[in-house]
Amino acid sequence: MTRKVAVPGPGEGKRGPEGHLGYLVRQANVAVRQAMETALADVDATPAQFAVLTMIVNYPGVSGADLARLTFLTPQTINVIVRNLEKGGSIQKAADASHGRILRLTATAQGQALLKRCRARVQEVEGRIAGLLGREEEKVVRRWLAAVGEKLTEER
């Protein structure tokens, strides 16, 4: 006879402060992603499209390979997202001046307007996250998260 185990909710047991750090980071990542999916649903954009469009606006002329590195998505996923954003009129591609096989991506006015709508919804989610911390705590968490990314990336 098997015994039913009570699975703890987020913040409880090993899903709380006593849990493994990597698991807690992953749990937070999944919760943020789900909140962003919900927030972006009415503008017909996904968190991945939001991330890609954000990087294209912030780094005009970025390549697909660079986008994959910046957004932690596979080149195949980037190709699908870029194709959909281009089809929707949000971005345009141009061949690189010195290397014709590299495509440089820029946002159109329509893409910038879409990003603005997405940002308004994502800022609400980020406000809920930031509301869990004081201003100084938030600075510490931001520095720590950036340092984790930097440290674990340089060790690869």
C-alpha positions in Angstrom: 0.0 0.0 0.0 1.4 3.4 -1.0 1.2 6.3 1.3 0.1 9.6 -0.1 2.7 12.3 0.5 1.6 15.9 1.1 3.4 18.0 -1.4 4.3 21.4 0.0 3.2 24.6 -1.7 5.7 27.3 -2.8 7.4 28.8 0.2 6.8 25.6 2.3 9.2 22.8 3.3 12.0 22.4 0.8 10.2 24.8 -1.5 10.8 27.5 1.2 13.9 29.2 2.7 15.4 25.9 3.7 15.3 24.5 0.2 18.2 24.1 -2.2 19.3 27.5 -3.6 19.3 26.3 -7.3 15.7 24.9 -6.8 14.5 28.1 -5.3 16.0 30.2 -8.2 14.2 27.8 -10.6 10.9 28.0 -8.7 11.1 31.8 -8.8 11.9 31.7 -12.5 8.9 29.5 -13.3 6.6 31.7 -11.2 7.8 34.9 -12.9 7.5 33.3 -16.3 3.9 32.2 -15.6 3.0 35.7 -14.3 4.5 37.2 -17.4 2.6 34.8 -19.7 -0.6 35.9 -18.0 0.3 39.6 -18.1 1.2 39.4 -21.8 -1.7 37.3 -23.0 -3.9 40.2 -24.0 -1.2 41.8 -26.1 -0.7 38.5 -28.0 3.0 38.2 -27.0 4.9 35.6 -25.1 7.7 36.2 -22.6 10.2 34.9 -25.1 8.9 37.4 -27.8 9.1 40.1 -25.2 12.7 39.2 -24.3 13.7 39.1 -28.0 12.0 42.4 -28.9 13.6 44.0 -25.8 17.0 43.0 -26.9 16.4 44.1 -30.5 15.3 47.5 -29.4 18.2 47.9 -26.9 20.8 46.5 -29.3 19.7 47.6 -32.8 21.4 45.5 -35.5 21.8 42.5 -33.2 22.2 39.1 -35.0 20.1 36.0 -34.4 23.2 34.3 -32.8 23.6 37.2 -30.4 19.9 37.1 -29.6 20.2 33.4 -28.7 23.0 34.2 -26.2 21.2 37.2 -24.8 17.9 35.5 -24.2 19.0 32.0 -23.3 17.0 30.5 -26.1 18.2 28.1 -28.8 19.0 29.3 -32.3 16.1 27.3 -33.6 13.7 29.0 -31.1 15.1 32.4 -32.0 14.5 31.7 -35.7 10.8 30.9 -35.0 10.4 34.0 -32.9 12.2 36.3 -35.4 10.1 34.9 -38.2 6.9 35.5 -36.3 7.9 39.0 -35.2 8.9 39.8 -38.8 5.6 38.4 -40.2 3.7 40.6 -37.7 5.6 43.7 -38.8 7.4 44.2 -35.5 11.0 43.8 -36.8 12.9 43.9 -40.0 16.0 42.1 -41.2 18.9 43.4 -43.2 22.0 41.7 -44.4 25.2 42.6 -42.6 27.4 45.0 -44.6 30.5 42.9 -44.4 29.2 39.4 -44.0 26.1 38.7 -46.1 25.0 35.6 -44.3 24.6 37.5 -41.0 21.2 39.1 -40.7 20.9 42.3 -38.6 17.6 42.9 -36.8 15.9 46.1 -36.0 12.5 47.0 -34.5 9.9 48.8 -36.6 7.7 51.5 -35.2 5.1 48.8 -34.8 7.5 46.7 -32.9 8.5 49.5 -30.6 4.8 50.2 -29.9 4.3 46.5 -29.1 7.3 46.5 -26.8 5.8 49.6 -25.0 2.5 47.7 -24.4 4.4 44.6 -23.2 6.6 46.6 -20.9 3.6 48.2 -19.2 2.3 44.8 -18.3 5.6 43.3 -17.3 6.4 46.3 -15.1 3.3 45.4 -13.1 4.7 41.9 -12.5 8.1 43.3 -11.7 6.4 45.8 -9.2 4.9 42.8 -7.4 8.3 41.2 -7.2 10.0 44.4 -6.0 7.3 44.9 -3.5 8.6 41.9 -1.6 11.8 43.9 -0.9 12.9 47.2 0.4 14.9 49.4 -2.0 18.2 48.5 -0.6 17.3 44.8 -0.5 16.3 45.0 -4.1 19.8 46.4 -5.0 21.4 43.5 -3.2 19.2 40.9 -4.9 19.9 42.5 -8.3 23.7 42.5 -7.7 23.5 38.9 -6.4 21.5 37.6 -9.4 23.9 39.3 -11.9 26.9 37.9 -10.0 25.4 34.4 -10.1 25.0 34.6 -13.9 28.5 36.0 -14.3 30.2 33.5 -12.0 28.5 30.4 -13.3 29.0 31.5 -16.9 32.7 32.2 -16.5 33.2 28.8 -14.9 31.9 26.9 -17.9 
